[in-house]
Amino acid sequence: MRVVIDTNILIDGSGDNYNYGNRIIEAVIDGRLEAFANRSTLKENKLIVGRKIEDEEYRAKLEEYFDKVQPVAHGERLDVVEDKEDNKLVESAVGARADYLITSDKHLLKLGQYNQTKIVPPSSFWQEFEEEIGEGWGKWVDNFMR
């Protein structure tokens, strides 16, 4: 599954190993998800993480994550989001042919979808991801009933 992850998800993942952002980052690190970003998004990610994340262990995890992020060439410039800074995320998603753009940003979430990319908050993404890999509620119920 191909994803583009907004910076706010990386920041939200700090301090809580069970946070959806943290789970998503771990899924990228262990190869269950493919993450993509264009050069400008990745630069922003690293800059903000450097400023906002003080936890050295989490920062090291994000460095592992950054090593797994696959580059997306700059493609067509888009102007589809109210907050113009967010267009680069949609551009990354289009360039990567991403299945999901994962964000907590209300301007992006308002789009809901762009081309084939669903734009969803981390909790919705995680629920769909678990169902797809067979680890959602259905598996829990099956295990509980045994």
Phi, psi and omega in degrees: 000133184260129183226153167242131186243124180289152180304324182299331178289321178296318180291316181297336182287347184287146173081355182212107182295343181261358176300143181302320179301316179296318179297319180295316179300316179297323179295328175290314182300319183271007171087007178281341176231150173253119179258145182226152174200147172278169186303317184290325177292316180296322177298315178298316178306308184294321179296311183290320177300317179299328181274325191258335185262117179261335181292111184297323179295316179291321178299320178296322177298318179294327176296320175298317178301310181301325178295334182269342182293130181267137183287147175241128177292146175297127179247220180296135174284133181244154175222076187236355184244141179305313178275105188303330179298334182281347180301328181297332177290318178294321177299319177298315182297317179294313181298327181272353188053047183290146174284325184221144164248118186257123186204161170249004184283123184296327180293319178288316181299331179299329178293321180077316179197147172222123189052233182270000185268120173281137179249111191223156172285162185300324180295318178294317178300311185299321178298314179294320180297313179298320178297318182295322182268003175080027180240016182277202182302324180301317179294319179299315179297316178302313179295322181294322184284345181284000000 
